[in-house]
Amino acid sequence: MSKVGQWVFEMQEDAQWCSRDVFIRKHGLSQVVVWDEVQRQMNEDSVEPEAYWGHHEMEMDDGA
């Protein structure tokens, strides 16, 4: 991977775990768009179990 590719990958990883302030201190205000985009994608990808599976009543099979 190129140096630029490694740098972008590092920023994306940091954006997952760092607060916005920490990210800005490390990578600079000019790169905060990376943090914003990663956080947006993470928020879109997180789904509540009910939204994914729906609201279904569980039926127990008695084996008969």
Secondary structure, 3 states (H helix, E strand, C coil): CCHHHHHHHHHHHHHHHCCHHHHHHHHCHHHHHHHHHHHHHHHHHCCCHHHHHCCCCCCCCCCC
